[in-house]
Amino acid sequence: MSTSFADSPARILILRFSHLGDVVQTLPIVHALARTFPASRLAFATQVEYAPLLEPLPQLSEVLTFDREGGARAWLELRRALLAFAPTWTVDCQGNWKSASAARLSGAGRRIGLALEHWREPSARWLTTELAPSPAEPVVHAVDRVRNLAEHVSGRSEPVFDLALTPAERDRAQALLAAAVRPLVLHTAKPDDIRSWAPERFVGLAAALADAGRDVLLLAGPDEAPLRAQLAALEPHPRITVLPDGLHLRTLAALLAAAAERGGRMVGCDSGPSHLAAAVGLPVLLLHGPQDPARTGPYPATSHAHLTATADLPCRPCLERTCSNPNGPVCLEDLTIDEVQGALLA
């Protein structure tokens, strides 16, 4: 179905509940719809923990939140918010039962979804009224799937990730960076995540880089709390800074943008901060285990690099959150500190 300014909808709701990286990778459709339909009100439905990143965007009139731990109460609250916004269209960028159900509950007359082959749970497509057409060429990366949908609903597909960071946010980020030059941001990962590199190797990498004369910033989220003591032990080194726990998502985005302006780089596994770094222009060295970086790596691939070990695994790539390999999660087991340091400093 073609779109034009003549049939601009009054209200458009974009749906993408999880995860942080996926929410970031949905930004191009926000910008595409805002540019094509400047008179329309746009809202975004997402999980409550990601709302602070989106709420300041001038393109959005509101952000509707869903508490995934809230059970039936969360669904009732979401339904009230959906009916209050009363979208004319919904644009489902997730493609599963949760997002399709939310679109249906909104009462929108036109409920648009990804191309059928891009759905994670294709059986939920029956709750939509319309799907984006299959692209002429096969699409692999998640961002390009969103761009295909954006092209269908707005006629635009340019990958714009602008987070409208304010001067105040940028100033706070510069203060966190202090005097760091070409900072290397290391994002540690949960020890029990099969996508993770061993936490003690991140600690060892930070020490090795600092000893080589590089400024290192260590980023650990709430899930990496047990690692905090090890990270704190590194801080006496004048070139190592452990970033505060619980950084606001927009502060983190501004920090990564400031690191990019200073010629920095980020090292991390497949995680939300890696995609946030890519969105603000910070080059990422992705340590990828079970995932296919062509599908889920930082976007665009030409601006980033990736590194792995144990190349010949018949079970890779996969998108699972638990490992089925009889030897356990071995994808990154053989990746050494020296290899990662060499890739960074090359």
N, C-alpha and C positions, 0 to 999 in steps of 0.2 A: 504493500500500500504506500503510495507516495504521500509526502507531506508538503505543505506550503504555508505561507504566512496567513493565507485566507482561512485555513482551518486550525489556527493556533488554539490549543486547548487552554482552558482557564487555569487548570492546576495539574501538575505532573508530579507523580511520586516515583522516585528511584529507590529500588530495594536492593540492598547488599548487606546482609547481617554480619557475616564473618568471612575471614579473619582480618587482622589489621592490614596485612599485605594486600589482600583482595579488595578491601575498602579503598586503599590507596590507588590500586590499579583500576578502580571504577571512576576516578576523577575525570578522565577524558569525556565521559558521557555527561557529566555535570556541565562542563564547559561547552560541549557541543549543543546541548539543549538550551542553555542560557543564551547562546549566540543566535540560534535559529528562532527561538521564541522569546524575545526579550520582554513581552508583555505577560507571559505566563508566570504563575507562582510555582516555584520548584521546592519540593521537600525531599528529604532523604531519610529512609528508614534503616536503622542499623542497631547493633548491640550497644548497650548503654556505655560500655567502656571505650568505644570508638567515637562517640558523639562529640567529645571536646575538640577533636581534630577538625571536625566539619562545621561546627556551629558558627564560627566567625566568617565562613565563606560568604561573600556578598551575593553570590548567585543563588543561595538557598534562603528561602523565607523561614524555614524551620527544619529541625531535625527530630524525627520521631524515634523513640528508643524502645528496645526490647531487652528484657532481663532474661537471659537464657536459663538462669537458675531459679526463676520465679514461678515456674509451673503454670497452673491454670490462671492464677492471678495476673501473671505477666501477659498472657494472651488476651485477657479481658481488658487490661489497660491499653495494650496495643490496639485492640479493636476500637476502643473509644477514641484514641488519637487518630486512627485511620478515618473513622466516620466523621470526626470533627474537621479534618482537612478536606475530606470529600473529593479525592482526585478524579479528574476527568479521564486521565490516562495513568496507568502504572507501567513502569519499565523495569522488568525483573532481570538484574544482572547476575543473579546467583544460579538459578536453574535447579532448584530442588523443591521438595514438598513444603518446607518452611516458607520460602519466599513466595511460592505460587499460592499457598494458602493465605498469606497475608494480603497478596494482591486481590484475591477473591473476596476476602473479608472487607476490603476497602469500599466495595460497591462500585468501583470504576467500570465504566462501560467498555473501555478499550484497555485490555490487559496484554501487554506486549512482552515477549520473551526472547531469549537467545535463539539462535539457529538450533534446530533439534539436536544435531550432533555435538553441540557444546553444552548440553544439559548434563549435570552430574546425576540427576534422578529423572530420566526422560519420562517416566510414567506420570509425573506431575504436570506435564505439558497440557493436559486436558483442562486444567483450571485457567488457562490463558484463552484469549480470543484470537491471538495472532502471534506468529513466530517470525523472527528475522529470516530472510532467505539464506540458504547455504552460500558461502562465499565461492567465487569462481575458482580460487586456488585454495588448497588445504591450509587451514589456520592452526598453528600449534600453540603459540603463546597466549596466556590468559588475557593480556592486554589487547591483543589483536581480535580476540573473541568479542570483547567489549566494543572495540572499534567497529566491528562488523554490525553490531546492534546499533551503535550510534549513527552509522551511515544510514541504516534503515529508518530510524525515527527522526533524524534531523538533517540528513544529507551531508553531514560532516563526520570526518573520522580522524582529524589531526589529534595526536596524543598530547594533550595539554594537561599538566599536573599541578598547575599553579595553586598554592595553598594560601595565597594572599597574606604572607607573613608581614607583620607590622614592624615599623622601626623599633618600637619598644621590645618586641620579641627578639629582634635581631641584636639589639644592644645587650640583652640579658645573655644571649648565646655567646657573644664576643667576650663577655666577662667570664663565663665558664671556661672559655678556651685560654684565657689569660695570655701568656706570651708564647703559647705553642706555635711552632713553625712546621708547616707541612704535617699536621697531626695525623696520626694513625689511630683510628677508632676501632677498638676490638669489642665486638659484641659477643659475650659469652653465651652459652646455651644451657638449657636444662639437661642435667646428667642423664635423665631417663628418656630423652627424646631421641628416637632412632636417627634423626637428621643431624644430631649434634656431634661435634668433635669433643674429645675428652676435655673436661674443664681444666685439669691440671696442665694440659698442653697450651691452653690459652694463657694461663699464668706464666708458663715457661716462655711462651712467645713474647709476652709483654716484657719480661725481664731481658730477653735477648735483644729485642729491638731498642730498648732503652740503653742497654750497654753499648749498642752500635751508634748511639747518638741521636736517636729519633724520639720525638715527643709522642707519648702514648696516652690515649684516653680509654679507660676501661668502662664499658657499659654493661650493667647487669640488671635485669628486671626482677620483679617480685618472685618469680619462679626460681631464680638463681640465688635466693637468700642464703642457702648453706655455703655458698662460695664466697660470701662477703669477707669472712675472716682471712681467707687466703689472699684476697685482693687487697685488703687493708694492710697486710704484711708487706706488700710491694711499695706502698706509698712513700716510705722514706726516700725512695729514689727520686731525685729532683725532676726527672723527665717522665714520671708516671703520675697520672691523675685518675683516681677512681671517681666516676661521676656519681652524683647523689642518687639514692634509690627513689623511685616514684616520680621521676621527671614527668611533668605534664607533656602530653604528646606534641603539642605545638612548640614547647620549649625544646624538645628533642629534635623536631623538624628544623627549627631555627639553628640549633647547634650543628646539625649535619650540614646545613646550607653554609654556615660560617666556615666549617672545616673545608668544604669544597672551595670556597673563596680563597682559603689559605693554601691551596694546593695539596690538600690531604687525601686520604683514602680510607675506606672501611674494610674490615675483615669480619665475616660472619657466615653463619650457616643460613639455610633457607628459613627466613624469619621475617616478621613484620618490619623491624628496623632496617633490614637490608633493602626492602622495597621502598621504605620511606627515604632512605639515603639516595636511592636511584632517582626518586621523584624530584628531589631538590638538587640534583646534579652532582652528588658525591660518588666518584667511581668506587665500585665494590669488587673486592676479591671474594667470590663466593666459594665456600668450602661445601661442596655438594656431595651428599651420600646417595640415598636411594632415588632422589628426584632427578628428573631430566631438566637441566638448566634451560634448554630451549623452550620448555613449557612453563616453568615456574621460576626461572632465574630473574635477576634484575633486568629491567627493560630500559632501553633497547640493548640487546646482547652485544652490539658493537662498541658500546661505551664501558663495558665491564669485562671481568675475567673470571674464570672458574678453575677450580683445582679439586682433584679427588685422588683416590688411591684404589687399589684392587679393581682394576678396570674390567676384568672378565668375571662378571657375576650374572648368571642366567636370570636371576630374579629382579635385576635392575634394568630400566627404571621402574619405580612403583610409586603409588600415591598413598600407600598405607601408613597408618600411625603406629602399627605394631609390626615387628619383623617376623617374617616366616622362614628366614634362612635358618637351617639347622644349626649353624655356628653362631647364631645371634646377629646383632647389628654390626657387621664388619666393614661396611662401606668405607668408613673413614679411619678404620683401626690402624692402617699402615701409613697414614699421612703424618709425616714427621714435622717437628718444629722447624728444622733446617729447610725443608722444602717450602713451607709457607713463608718463612722469612726471605728465602731466596726469590720467590715469586714477587714478594712485596718490594724488595730492594733492587730488583733487576732493572 
